[in-house]
């Protein structure tokens, strides 16, 4: 919000309060915060300063809020959120600020200054972000069965994709960058296959495409739907599907150029794939946490969470042969680890959880669905898409189930403390 508008709001306490609360909520929504967290934060801040009635409605592109104070003063404001990203460090800073504001109730001017400071902190340099993208691609290539040469090729393709995605341009939106990145990744993988016939082109493409595939968004959209946020969940699903189509369009352009050269002919043989996947689960979780701009103090915990998640996923799938139950149980393990860790470090659990579930997000299934659809293998594409849906639903169910258990426990503890305080 511009300074002149803010100065006008400062003349009215109710308007200024809601403006600041919306600033916090908008910052959370822009940087990866859940719709429920945004609405709860805005309401808590307003009620901390004495509001008797608060209404908040949020979707992924808009926040509408109204507040009424005891003296009858009223304010209603709307925020349009045109672009969102993921910056877990800023999300954590804003979450900590909202807790401090609700606890200490500083003057609104002090609140305003603290809010500006919370938005300034950037945990990583741009070069480290780009390098982490390449490492994520390299690690996923190994995770999906690629060899050493394949992973080296994928590392450099990942660098190229990262440069495209981070290229500052007002003429290229995120969808256009996705198409270009998908085309470049698939084409370079096809060229590598021409030069080195033993190359595992599928593993290379999957590794690079994992930087683009909205597997995490697919899972969070399912969670929003199951939590009752129907509009937000539906919009996220549409966004994920459109992004998947853009990946398919880029791959289709490359396939039109190279044809059957993009069809995998060999798969690299690895002695102990499960051990490699455990190691790469740790690496991908840590490096993806950097991409999500999580605070440095959470990186190791994110890696441990990712390793535990994949170990649980592999074990349950081996026993049940069910993608849903493998995703459900492993995500519940990740959510439990994240919740316990969040209480220890006083940070939102989503920071650990988003990095921890990366090894099990259905990115590989979505890529294979797109690949087979482009080649005209519709039944196979639908089968892969069904697998992706099963994993996404399992991830959402695991998160919701664990959150429900913790909410019940928290309510019980809160009631017990309240009763104990009455008895004293």
NORWO-V395921 format. One line per field, one symbol per residue. ss: DSSP state (2 for helix, 1 for strand, 0 for the rest). phi: phi as a letter, one per 30 degrees, with the letter a starting at -180 (. if undefined). A space follows every 10 residues. Layout:
BEGIN
ss->???
phi->???
END
This chain:
BEGIN
ss->0022222222 0022222222 2222222222 0000222222 2222222200 0011111110 0111111100 0001111111 0000000222 2222222222 2222000222 2222222222 0000022222 2222222222 2220000222 2222222222 2222220000 0002222222 2222222222 2222200000 2222222220 0000222222 2222220002 2222222222 2222222222 2222222222 2200000000 0022222222 2222222222 2000022222 2222222222 2222222222 0022222222 2222222222 2222200002 2222220222 0022222222 2222000222 2222222222 2222222222 2222222222 2222222222 2220
phi->.ddddddddd dbeddddded ddeddddddd cjddeddddd ddddddddcj dcbbbbbbbd babbbbbbce djdbbbbbbc cdbbbbbddd eddddddddd dddchddddd eddddddddd dcdbdddddd dddddddddd ddecjdcdde ddddeddddd dddddcddad ccdddddddd dddddddddd dddddbeddd ddddddeddd dcdddddddd dddddddjdd dddddddddd dddddddddd dddddddcid ddddcbbddb dbdddddddd dddddddddd ddiddedcdd dddddddddd eddddddddc hcdddddddd ddddddeddd ddddchbddd ddddddcedc dddddddddd eddddicded dddddddddd dddddddddd dddddddddd dddddddddd dddd
END
